[in-house]
């Protein structure tokens, strides 16, 4: 009985040691075959948790490295595009400098203009077509490019460059920002009347006292209290211009008579000089100041309402030393016919100032100038039109002044053929109101270099007041969308003008009306990556284009600098992230990798233990048989 108990104990001990040895050999063999010290959570739960976190981090950083490489690719493509755009703008600057020289004819300027327009189109094409993985690299809606390197916002880099590349422009809409009250603001003019570099506001307020008001700019788009300046009785309209050739703006007013005051250049004016209106006129409605004879001194040009039965004229006054004389009357209609609009400019390309007029007889006439202050007979270019407003600008960028007539049914576009003749087209507008006489202005509202039209309209039901509308020019003499943006109820709009009043480079809209007075509308701004069309057909416009090209070059250089700085930063981040990833992998490896030498030694040890346990177990199993055999040999044999 005791022998069997001893044999069982020995066998169990041998079996336990054999099991332990076999399990150890199995685990060691698994580590040696996998190379990993931790193959399951039971091997090292805490170590496995740390190693798993390190492994995830390493994979995230590996993706971050790929992200950085993508970011470097984006910046490289953008930099290449900006480099080419810089070449485009540099060539445009050369063309503008060339066009600013007075030795070129209009045909030569048109050749410069054609190249400049082609370069503008190519600039905008490059901007629109430069993409990476479908992302427009110069699309303002894609600003805010961030490269994700690791976790969270702190693990990312902002590599945006569009803020340096884009420019701010008006979107063609406006928000009322400031109102300067006058009884009636019939004419509004923006000009630097005091020589401080800021645009001031002038207005013929038609308050019955024959005054105009001058509000000086404080330098930030706000204005000092308006000062009233007497200009005689019955003032209807006013104009500014240099009447005596001293380079300082003077003021002119018309209505019941004609009067002027010479400016002192500091916002003050000399004594009033006046002359009676022509005897055949009830009232003068419109006035311009233009140097008609090239002597550096402006003449006063007026039109208005002739008395019954008298012919209609364009009236020209000349300023002498403290005098004002009616020197010419250009007859344009043998019958009494009101005229609200006159514009001046070189309409036949001979370098001499011409005068265009439109009256309520439906005709538009041009008097071609001789360059010495005299004019030829009228040339009628429109014989029947219901339009009431006239303005001029180069609508199709061909170097020739075009004409726009606006009326209840829409626009009549008169495109100049370059020889004093015009091609006529029409644009029909919605019939929801009537046009206001004199309220048509042409300017670029949305920064694309094309001329847009701003006009005042009055609802058919006059009690609902007036509103402003915009038609956007396409640069070819046509107009597209109409945007109505401000209802003026119950006022009637009297005047529209534009000017950069706060010095931010974007023009404000200034509107004069009954009752409300002058309201300044701040343009609503938007970012654009495109460039605008520049005008090289005129010396002054070419000089302005040269300034714009210089600003564009500076903006592109800043954009390239931003891109280059971001490329350098991403290069440093790439190297740092690569080192971090290597260290994370090494850290994870130190925790999870098996020590092959140690494990090989343990394998030998455990194998020996396993074999020893096997031998002991085998012997323990043989002991009962040996004892029985010995007992059997010691027993006497039976015979």
C-alpha positions as CSV (number, residue, x, y, z in Angstrom):
1,X,0.0,0.0,0.0
2,X,2.8,2.5,0.9
3,X,4.7,1.5,-2.2
4,X,1.8,2.4,-4.4
5,X,1.3,5.8,-2.6
6,X,4.9,6.6,-3.0
7,X,4.8,5.7,-6.7
8,X,1.7,7.9,-7.3
9,X,3.4,10.9,-5.6
10,X,6.5,10.5,-7.7
11,X,4.4,10.1,-10.8
12,X,2.4,13.2,-10.1
13,X,5.5,15.3,-9.4
14,X,7.1,14.1,-12.6
15,X,4.0,14.8,-14.5
16,X,3.8,18.3,-13.1
17,X,7.3,19.1,-14.0
18,X,6.9,17.6,-17.4
19,X,3.8,19.7,-18.0
20,X,5.6,22.8,-16.9
21,X,8.6,22.1,-19.0
22,X,6.4,21.3,-22.0
23,X,4.4,24.5,-21.6
24,X,7.6,26.5,-21.2
25,X,9.1,24.9,-24.3
26,X,5.9,25.6,-26.2
27,X,5.9,29.3,-25.2
28,X,9.6,29.7,-25.9
29,X,9.2,28.0,-29.3
30,X,6.3,30.4,-30.0
31,X,8.4,33.4,-29.1
32,X,11.3,32.2,-31.2
33,X,9.1,31.4,-34.2
34,X,7.2,34.8,-34.0
35,X,10.0,36.9,-32.7
36,X,7.6,38.5,-30.3
37,X,7.8,38.4,-26.5
38,X,4.1,39.2,-26.2
39,X,1.9,37.0,-28.3
40,X,-1.2,37.3,-26.2
41,X,-2.5,39.5,-23.4
42,X,-1.6,36.8,-20.8
43,X,2.1,37.2,-21.8
44,X,2.2,40.8,-20.5
45,X,-1.1,42.6,-20.2
46,X,0.4,46.0,-19.3
47,X,3.2,45.8,-21.9
48,X,0.6,44.8,-24.5
49,X,-1.5,47.9,-23.8
50,X,1.5,50.2,-24.0
51,X,2.8,48.5,-27.1
52,X,-0.6,48.7,-28.9
53,X,-0.8,52.5,-28.2
54,X,2.7,52.9,-29.5
55,X,1.9,50.8,-32.6
56,X,-1.2,53.0,-33.4
57,X,0.8,56.2,-32.9
58,X,3.4,54.9,-35.3
59,X,0.8,54.1,-38.0
60,X,-0.9,57.5,-37.5
61,X,2.5,59.2,-38.0
62,X,3.1,57.1,-41.1
63,X,-0.1,58.5,-42.5
64,X,1.0,61.9,-41.4
65,X,4.2,61.5,-43.4
66,X,2.1,60.7,-46.5
67,X,-0.1,63.7,-45.7
68,X,3.0,66.0,-45.6
69,X,4.2,64.6,-48.9
70,X,0.8,65.4,-50.4
71,X,1.0,68.9,-48.9
72,X,4.4,69.5,-50.4
73,X,3.0,68.4,-53.7
74,X,0.1,70.9,-53.4
75,X,2.5,73.7,-52.6
76,X,4.8,72.8,-55.4
77,X,2.0,72.9,-57.9
78,X,0.7,76.2,-56.5
79,X,4.2,77.6,-56.6
80,X,4.7,76.6,-60.2
81,X,1.4,78.3,-61.1
82,X,2.2,81.5,-59.2
83,X,5.6,81.6,-60.9
84,X,3.9,81.6,-64.3
85,X,1.3,84.1,-63.2
86,X,4.1,86.4,-62.1
87,X,5.5,86.2,-65.6
88,X,2.1,87.1,-67.0
89,X,1.7,90.2,-64.7
90,X,5.3,91.3,-65.4
91,X,4.6,91.3,-69.1
92,X,1.4,93.3,-68.5
93,X,3.4,95.8,-66.5
94,X,5.8,96.2,-69.5
95,X,2.8,96.7,-71.8
96,X,1.3,99.3,-69.4
97,X,4.6,101.1,-69.2
98,X,4.8,101.1,-72.9
99,X,1.2,102.3,-73.3
100,X,1.9,105.1,-70.8
101,X,4.2,106.7,-73.3
102,X,2.6,109.4,-75.4
103,X,4.2,108.4,-78.7
104,X,1.7,105.6,-79.6
105,X,-1.3,105.9,-81.9
106,X,-4.6,104.3,-81.1
107,X,-4.0,101.5,-83.5
108,X,-0.7,100.7,-81.8
109,X,-2.4,100.9,-78.4
110,X,-5.0,98.5,-79.6
111,X,-2.3,96.0,-80.3
112,X,-1.0,96.4,-76.8
113,X,-4.5,96.1,-75.5
114,X,-5.1,92.8,-77.4
115,X,-2.0,91.3,-75.8
116,X,-3.0,92.6,-72.4
117,X,-6.5,91.1,-72.7
118,X,-5.0,87.7,-73.9
119,X,-2.7,87.7,-70.8
120,X,-5.6,88.5,-68.5
121,X,-7.6,85.6,-70.0
122,X,-4.6,83.3,-69.5
123,X,-4.1,84.5,-65.9
124,X,-7.7,83.7,-65.1
125,X,-7.5,80.3,-66.9
126,X,-4.5,79.3,-64.9
127,X,-6.2,80.3,-61.7
128,X,-9.3,78.3,-62.6
129,X,-7.6,75.2,-63.9
130,X,-4.8,74.7,-61.3
131,X,-6.1,71.8,-59.2
132,X,-4.8,68.9,-57.0
133,X,-7.1,65.9,-56.6
134,X,-10.0,67.9,-57.8
135,X,-9.3,70.8,-55.3
136,X,-8.9,74.2,-56.9
137,X,-5.7,75.6,-55.5
138,X,-6.8,79.2,-56.1
139,X,-10.5,78.7,-55.3
140,X,-11.3,81.2,-52.5
141,X,-13.9,78.7,-51.1
142,X,-11.0,76.2,-50.5
143,X,-9.0,78.6,-48.3
144,X,-7.8,77.2,-44.9
145,X,-5.6,74.3,-46.2
146,X,-4.4,72.3,-43.2
147,X,-2.0,69.3,-43.3
148,X,-2.8,66.7,-40.6
149,X,0.4,65.3,-39.0
150,X,-0.9,63.6,-35.9
151,X,-3.7,64.1,-33.4
152,X,-6.0,67.1,-33.1
153,X,-5.5,70.7,-34.2
154,X,-2.1,70.9,-32.5
155,X,-1.1,68.0,-34.7
156,X,-1.8,69.9,-37.9
157,X,-0.1,72.7,-39.8
158,X,-2.0,75.6,-41.6
159,X,-0.3,76.1,-45.0
160,X,-2.9,78.5,-46.4
161,X,-1.5,81.0,-49.0
162,X,-4.6,82.4,-50.6
163,X,-4.8,85.4,-48.2
164,X,-1.6,86.7,-49.8
165,X,-2.7,85.7,-53.3
166,X,-6.3,87.1,-53.4
167,X,-7.6,90.7,-53.6
168,X,-10.7,92.2,-52.2
169,X,-13.3,93.6,-54.6
170,X,-16.8,94.8,-54.3
171,X,-19.5,92.2,-55.1
172,X,-21.7,94.8,-56.7
173,X,-24.0,95.1,-53.7
174,X,-24.0,97.8,-51.0
175,X,-25.0,98.5,-47.5
176,X,-26.0,102.0,-46.2
177,X,-23.4,103.2,-43.8
178,X,-23.7,107.0,-43.4
179,X,-26.4,109.6,-44.1
180,X,-25.6,113.3,-44.5
181,X,-28.9,115.2,-44.3
182,X,-29.8,118.0,-46.8
183,X,-33.2,119.1,-48.0
184,X,-32.5,117.9,-51.5
185,X,-29.3,116.4,-52.8
186,X,-29.6,117.0,-56.5
187,X,-25.9,116.7,-57.6
188,X,-23.3,114.7,-55.6
189,X,-19.6,114.9,-56.4
190,X,-16.6,113.3,-54.8
191,X,-13.3,115.2,-55.2
192,X,-10.3,116.2,-53.1
193,X,-11.3,119.9,-52.6
194,X,-8.8,120.6,-49.8
195,X,-5.7,118.9,-51.1
196,X,-5.2,116.4,-48.3
197,X,-5.5,113.3,-50.4
198,X,-9.0,112.3,-49.2
199,X,-12.2,112.6,-51.3
200,X,-14.6,115.2,-50.0
201,X,-18.3,115.5,-50.8
202,X,-20.0,118.4,-52.7
203,X,-23.7,118.7,-53.3
204,X,-26.0,121.2,-54.9
205,X,-28.8,121.0,-52.4
206,X,-31.4,123.1,-54.2
207,X,-32.7,124.5,-50.9
208,X,-34.0,127.7,-52.5
209,X,-31.1,129.8,-51.1
210,X,-28.9,129.1,-54.1
211,X,-26.2,127.3,-52.0
212,X,-24.0,124.3,-52.5
213,X,-22.6,122.4,-49.5
214,X,-19.0,121.1,-49.1
215,X,-18.3,118.4,-46.5
216,X,-14.6,117.7,-45.9
217,X,-13.4,114.2,-45.3
218,X,-11.9,113.4,-41.9
219,X,-9.7,110.8,-43.6
220,X,-11.6,107.8,-42.5
221,X,-14.8,108.1,-44.6
222,X,-16.6,110.3,-42.1
223,X,-17.1,114.0,-42.7
224,X,-17.0,117.3,-40.9
225,X,-20.2,119.4,-40.8
226,X,-21.0,120.7,-44.3
227,X,-20.2,124.3,-45.0
228,X,-22.7,126.2,-47.2
229,X,-21.4,128.2,-50.1
230,X,-23.6,130.7,-52.0
231,X,-23.7,130.3,-55.7
232,X,-26.6,132.6,-56.6
233,X,-30.3,131.8,-56.8
234,X,-32.1,128.7,-58.2
235,X,-29.1,126.3,-58.2
236,X,-30.1,123.0,-59.9
237,X,-26.8,121.3,-60.8
238,X,-23.1,121.8,-60.2
239,X,-19.7,120.6,-61.5
240,X,-16.0,120.8,-60.5
241,X,-13.1,121.4,-62.8
242,X,-10.0,123.6,-63.2
243,X,-11.2,126.8,-64.8
244,X,-8.0,128.9,-64.5
245,X,-5.3,126.2,-65.1
246,X,-3.8,126.3,-61.6
247,X,-4.4,122.5,-61.0
248,X,-7.0,123.2,-58.2
249,X,-10.6,122.2,-58.6
250,X,-13.1,125.1,-58.9
251,X,-16.9,124.9,-58.5
252,X,-19.6,125.8,-61.0
253,X,-23.3,125.9,-60.5
254,X,-26.2,126.4,-63.0
255,X,-29.9,126.8,-62.7
256,X,-31.4,130.3,-62.9
257,X,-28.0,131.6,-63.9
258,X,-24.4,130.4,-64.3
259,X,-21.8,131.0,-61.5
260,X,-18.4,129.8,-60.4
261,X,-16.0,130.2,-57.5
262,X,-12.2,129.5,-57.9
263,X,-10.9,127.0,-55.3
264,X,-8.0,128.0,-53.0
265,X,-6.9,124.3,-52.6
266,X,-7.7,124.2,-48.9
267,X,-11.5,123.7,-49.0
268,X,-12.2,127.4,-49.3
269,X,-13.2,129.4,-52.4
270,X,-12.8,132.9,-53.8
271,X,-15.6,135.3,-54.7
272,X,-18.6,134.3,-56.8
273,X,-18.6,135.3,-60.4
274,X,-21.9,134.9,-62.3
275,X,-23.6,135.4,-65.6
276,X,-27.2,135.3,-66.7
277,X,-28.5,132.2,-68.4
278,X,-29.2,132.5,-72.1
279,X,-32.2,134.7,-72.8
280,X,-34.0,131.9,-74.6
281,X,-33.8,129.5,-71.6
282,X,-36.1,129.0,-68.7
283,X,-33.6,127.0,-66.6
284,X,-30.2,125.2,-67.1
285,X,-30.4,121.6,-66.1
286,X,-26.9,120.1,-66.6
287,X,-23.3,121.4,-66.5
288,X,-19.8,120.0,-67.2
289,X,-16.4,121.5,-67.1
290,X,-14.0,120.5,-70.0
291,X,-10.9,122.0,-71.6
292,X,-12.2,122.3,-75.1
293,X,-9.3,124.2,-76.7
294,X,-6.4,122.5,-75.0
295,X,-5.1,125.6,-73.2
296,X,-5.3,123.9,-69.8
297,X,-8.3,125.9,-68.6
298,X,-11.8,124.4,-68.5
299,X,-14.8,125.8,-70.3
300,X,-18.3,125.5,-68.8
301,X,-20.8,123.5,-70.9
302,X,-24.5,123.6,-70.1
303,X,-27.9,122.4,-71.5
304,X,-31.4,123.0,-70.2
305,X,-35.0,123.9,-71.0
306,X,-35.4,126.6,-73.8
307,X,-38.4,128.9,-73.7
308,X,-41.4,128.1,-75.9
309,X,-40.6,128.4,-79.7
310,X,-36.8,128.8,-79.2
311,X,-34.2,126.4,-80.5
312,X,-32.3,124.1,-78.2
313,X,-28.5,124.7,-77.7
314,X,-25.4,123.4,-76.0
315,X,-24.2,126.6,-74.3
316,X,-20.5,127.2,-73.8
317,X,-19.2,129.7,-71.3
318,X,-15.6,130.9,-71.1
319,X,-13.9,132.0,-67.9
320,X,-11.7,135.1,-68.0
321,X,-10.0,137.1,-65.3
322,X,-13.0,137.5,-63.0
323,X,-15.5,137.3,-65.9
324,X,-17.8,134.7,-67.4
325,X,-19.0,135.0,-71.0
326,X,-21.3,133.0,-73.2
327,X,-19.0,132.3,-76.2
328,X,-20.8,129.7,-78.2
329,X,-24.2,128.1,-78.6
330,X,-24.4,124.8,-80.6
331,X,-27.9,124.4,-81.9
332,X,-29.2,120.9,-81.9
333,X,-33.0,121.3,-82.4
334,X,-34.9,124.1,-84.0
335,X,-37.8,123.6,-81.7
336,X,-38.0,124.1,-77.9
337,X,-36.9,120.7,-76.5
338,X,-35.6,119.9,-73.1
339,X,-32.1,118.3,-72.7
340,X,-31.0,116.7,-69.5
341,X,-27.7,115.1,-70.6
342,X,-24.4,116.0,-72.1
343,X,-21.1,114.0,-72.1
344,X,-17.7,114.9,-73.5
345,X,-14.9,112.9,-75.0
346,X,-13.1,112.0,-78.2
347,X,-15.7,110.0,-80.1
348,X,-14.0,109.9,-83.5
349,X,-10.5,109.2,-82.5
350,X,-8.9,112.4,-83.7
351,X,-7.6,113.4,-80.3
352,X,-10.0,116.4,-79.9
353,X,-12.8,116.8,-77.4
354,X,-16.4,116.3,-78.8
355,X,-19.7,116.9,-77.2
356,X,-22.6,114.4,-77.2
357,X,-26.2,115.5,-76.2
358,X,-29.5,113.7,-75.7
359,X,-32.8,115.5,-75.3
360,X,-36.4,114.5,-74.8
361,X,-37.0,114.7,-78.6
362,X,-35.5,111.2,-78.7
363,X,-32.4,112.1,-80.7
364,X,-28.7,111.8,-79.7
365,X,-26.4,114.3,-81.4
366,X,-22.6,114.7,-81.4
367,X,-20.7,117.9,-82.1
368,X,-17.2,117.0,-83.3
369,X,-14.6,119.4,-81.9
370,X,-12.0,121.2,-84.0
371,X,-9.5,121.3,-81.0
372,X,-9.7,125.1,-80.7
373,X,-12.9,125.3,-78.8
374,X,-15.1,125.4,-81.9
375,X,-17.3,122.6,-83.2
376,X,-18.8,121.4,-86.5
377,X,-22.5,121.0,-87.1
378,X,-24.4,118.4,-85.2
379,X,-24.3,114.8,-86.3
380,X,-27.4,112.8,-85.3
381,X,-26.6,109.2,-84.4
382,X,-30.0,108.2,-82.9
383,X,-33.1,109.6,-84.4
384,X,-35.8,108.0,-82.2
385,X,-35.3,106.8,-78.7
386,X,-37.5,106.8,-75.6
387,X,-34.4,107.0,-73.4
388,X,-33.9,109.8,-70.9
389,X,-30.3,109.3,-69.6
390,X,-27.0,109.4,-71.4
391,X,-23.5,108.2,-70.3
392,X,-20.3,107.3,-72.1
393,X,-17.5,104.8,-71.5
394,X,-15.4,102.3,-73.4
395,X,-17.8,99.3,-73.0
396,X,-15.9,96.8,-75.3
397,X,-12.3,97.8,-74.5
398,X,-11.5,98.8,-78.1
399,X,-10.2,102.2,-77.2
400,X,-13.3,104.1,-78.4
401,X,-15.8,105.8,-76.3
402,X,-19.3,104.2,-76.5
403,X,-22.6,105.6,-75.5
404,X,-25.4,104.2,-73.3
405,X,-29.0,105.5,-73.3
406,X,-31.3,104.4,-70.6
407,X,-35.1,104.6,-70.5
408,X,-38.3,102.9,-69.4
409,X,-37.9,100.0,-71.7
410,X,-34.2,99.4,-71.0
411,X,-30.8,100.3,-72.6
412,X,-29.8,101.5,-76.0
413,X,-26.1,100.6,-76.5
414,X,-24.2,102.6,-79.1
415,X,-20.9,101.0,-79.8
416,X,-18.3,103.2,-81.4
417,X,-17.0,102.0,-84.7
418,X,-13.8,104.1,-84.3
419,X,-14.7,106.6,-87.0
420,X,-17.5,108.6,-85.4
421,X,-20.2,106.2,-86.4
422,X,-22.0,103.9,-84.1
423,X,-23.6,100.4,-84.1
424,X,-26.8,100.2,-82.1
425,X,-28.2,97.4,-79.9
426,X,-30.8,97.2,-77.3
427,X,-31.3,95.6,-73.9
428,X,-34.8,95.2,-72.6
429,X,-35.4,95.4,-68.8
430,X,-38.3,94.4,-66.7
431,X,-41.1,97.0,-67.0
432,X,-41.5,97.7,-63.3
433,X,-40.7,101.3,-63.3
434,X,-39.5,104.4,-65.2
435,X,-36.0,105.7,-65.5
436,X,-35.1,108.9,-63.7
437,X,-33.5,111.6,-66.0
438,X,-29.7,112.1,-65.4
439,X,-29.5,109.0,-63.2
440,X,-27.2,106.7,-65.1
441,X,-23.6,106.1,-64.2
442,X,-21.0,103.8,-65.7
443,X,-18.2,102.3,-63.6
444,X,-16.6,99.0,-62.7
445,X,-18.5,97.8,-59.6
446,X,-17.2,94.2,-59.2
447,X,-13.5,94.6,-59.9
448,X,-13.4,92.6,-63.2
449,X,-12.3,95.6,-65.3
450,X,-15.6,95.6,-67.3
451,X,-17.9,98.7,-67.2
452,X,-21.1,98.2,-65.3
453,X,-24.2,100.4,-65.3
454,X,-25.9,101.9,-62.2
455,X,-29.2,103.6,-62.7
456,X,-32.1,105.1,-60.8
457,X,-35.6,104.0,-61.3
458,X,-39.0,105.1,-60.0
459,X,-41.9,102.8,-59.5
460,X,-45.0,103.5,-61.7
461,X,-46.8,104.2,-58.4
462,X,-44.8,107.2,-57.4
463,X,-45.8,106.9,-53.8
464,X,-43.6,103.8,-53.4
465,X,-40.5,105.8,-54.2
466,X,-37.4,104.9,-56.1
467,X,-34.7,102.2,-56.2
468,X,-31.3,101.6,-57.7
469,X,-30.4,98.8,-60.1
470,X,-27.1,97.4,-61.5
471,X,-26.5,95.7,-64.8
472,X,-23.1,94.0,-65.0
473,X,-21.0,94.5,-68.1
474,X,-19.4,91.6,-70.0
475,X,-16.6,93.7,-71.6
476,X,-18.0,93.3,-75.1
477,X,-20.7,96.0,-75.0
478,X,-23.4,93.7,-73.6
479,X,-24.8,93.5,-70.0
480,X,-26.1,90.6,-68.0
481,X,-27.8,90.3,-64.6
482,X,-29.8,93.0,-63.1
483,X,-29.5,93.5,-59.3
484,X,-31.9,95.9,-57.5
485,X,-30.3,96.6,-54.2
486,X,-31.9,99.6,-52.4
487,X,-35.4,100.9,-52.2
488,X,-35.6,104.6,-51.5
489,X,-39.2,105.3,-50.3
490,X,-40.7,107.8,-50.5
491,X,-37.6,109.7,-51.9
492,X,-36.7,110.4,-55.5
493,X,-33.1,109.7,-56.4
494,X,-31.4,112.8,-57.7
495,X,-27.7,112.0,-58.1
496,X,-25.3,109.0,-58.1
497,X,-21.5,109.1,-57.9
498,X,-18.6,106.9,-56.7
499,X,-15.4,107.3,-54.8
500,X,-13.0,105.7,-52.4
501,X,-13.9,107.7,-49.4
502,X,-12.2,105.7,-46.6
503,X,-9.0,104.9,-48.5
504,X,-9.4,101.1,-48.6
505,X,-9.0,100.9,-52.4
506,X,-12.7,100.1,-52.9
507,X,-15.2,102.7,-54.1
508,X,-18.2,103.6,-52.1
509,X,-21.5,104.5,-53.7
510,X,-22.9,108.0,-53.0
511,X,-26.6,108.7,-53.6
512,X,-28.4,112.0,-53.3
513,X,-32.2,112.1,-53.0
514,X,-35.1,114.2,-51.9
515,X,-35.6,114.5,-48.1
516,X,-33.0,111.9,-47.1
517,X,-30.1,113.9,-48.5
518,X,-26.8,112.1,-49.2
519,X,-26.5,108.5,-48.3
520,X,-23.1,106.7,-48.5
521,X,-23.3,103.0,-49.3
522,X,-20.4,100.8,-48.3
523,X,-19.6,98.1,-50.8
524,X,-20.0,94.5,-49.7
525,X,-16.6,92.9,-50.3
526,X,-15.6,89.5,-51.6
527,X,-12.3,87.8,-52.3
528,X,-11.3,87.0,-55.8
529,X,-8.3,85.1,-57.2
530,X,-8.8,86.4,-60.7
531,X,-7.3,89.6,-62.2
532,X,-9.1,92.3,-63.9
533,X,-8.9,93.6,-67.5
534,X,-6.7,96.6,-67.8
535,X,-7.2,99.5,-70.2
536,X,-4.1,100.5,-72.3
537,X,-6.0,102.5,-74.9
538,X,-5.7,105.7,-72.9
539,X,-2.5,107.2,-71.3
540,X,-4.1,107.9,-67.9
541,X,-5.8,104.5,-67.8
542,X,-2.4,102.9,-68.8
543,X,-0.7,104.6,-65.9
544,X,-3.5,103.3,-63.6
545,X,-2.9,99.8,-65.1
546,X,0.8,100.1,-64.3
547,X,0.0,100.8,-60.7
548,X,-2.4,97.8,-60.6
549,X,0.2,95.6,-62.2
550,X,2.8,96.6,-59.6
551,X,0.3,95.8,-56.8
552,X,-0.4,92.4,-58.5
553,X,3.3,91.7,-58.7
554,X,3.8,92.5,-55.0
555,X,0.8,90.3,-54.1
556,X,2.1,87.4,-56.1
557,X,5.6,87.8,-54.6
558,X,4.0,87.7,-51.2
559,X,2.1,84.6,-52.1
560,X,5.3,82.8,-53.4
561,X,7.0,83.8,-50.1
562,X,4.1,82.3,-48.1
563,X,4.2,79.1,-50.2
564,X,8.0,78.8,-49.8
565,X,7.8,79.3,-46.1
566,X,5.2,76.6,-45.8
567,X,7.3,74.3,-48.0
568,X,10.3,74.8,-45.6
569,X,8.1,74.2,-42.6
570,X,6.6,71.0,-44.0
571,X,10.2,69.8,-44.8
572,X,11.2,70.3,-41.2
573,X,7.9,68.6,-40.0
574,X,8.5,65.7,-42.4
575,X,12.0,65.1,-40.9
576,X,10.7,65.4,-37.3
577,X,7.8,63.1,-37.9
578,X,10.0,60.5,-39.6
579,X,12.3,60.5,-36.5
580,X,9.2,60.3,-34.2
581,X,7.8,57.4,-36.1
582,X,11.1,55.5,-35.9
583,X,11.3,56.1,-32.2
584,X,7.8,55.0,-31.6
585,X,8.4,51.8,-33.6
586,X,11.6,51.2,-31.6
587,X,9.8,51.8,-28.3
588,X,7.1,49.3,-29.3
589,X,9.7,46.8,-30.4
590,X,11.6,47.0,-27.1
591,X,8.4,46.0,-25.4
592,X,7.1,43.3,-27.7
593,X,10.2,41.8,-29.4
594,X,11.7,38.6,-27.9
595,X,15.3,38.4,-26.7
596,X,16.4,35.6,-29.0
597,X,19.6,34.7,-27.1
598,X,17.8,34.6,-23.8
599,X,14.9,32.6,-25.2
600,X,17.3,30.1,-26.9
601,X,19.1,29.5,-23.6
602,X,15.8,29.1,-21.9
603,X,14.7,26.6,-24.6
604,X,17.8,24.5,-23.9
605,X,17.2,24.6,-20.2
606,X,13.5,23.8,-20.5
607,X,14.2,21.0,-23.0
608,X,16.6,19.4,-20.6
609,X,14.0,19.8,-17.8
610,X,11.4,18.3,-20.1
611,X,13.5,15.3,-20.9
612,X,14.5,14.7,-17.3
613,X,10.8,14.9,-16.2
614,X,10.0,12.4,-18.9
615,X,12.7,10.0,-17.7
616,X,11.6,10.3,-14.1
617,X,8.0,9.8,-15.1
618,X,9.0,6.7,-17.1
619,X,10.9,5.3,-14.1
620,X,8.1,6.1,-11.7
621,X,5.8,4.1,-13.9
622,X,8.2,1.2,-14.0
623,X,8.9,0.9,-10.3
624,X,5.9,-1.3,-9.3
625,X,6.8,-3.8,-12.0
626,X,10.4,-4.0,-10.8
627,X,9.4,-4.5,-7.2
628,X,7.0,-7.3,-8.2
629,X,9.7,-8.9,-10.2
630,X,12.1,-8.8,-7.3
631,X,9.5,-10.2,-5.0
632,X,8.8,-13.0,-7.4
633,X,12.5,-14.0,-7.7
634,X,12.8,-14.2,-3.9
635,X,9.9,-16.7,-3.4
636,X,10.7,-20.6,-3.3
637,X,9.9,-22.4,-6.4
638,X,7.3,-25.1,-6.3
639,X,8.1,-28.4,-7.5
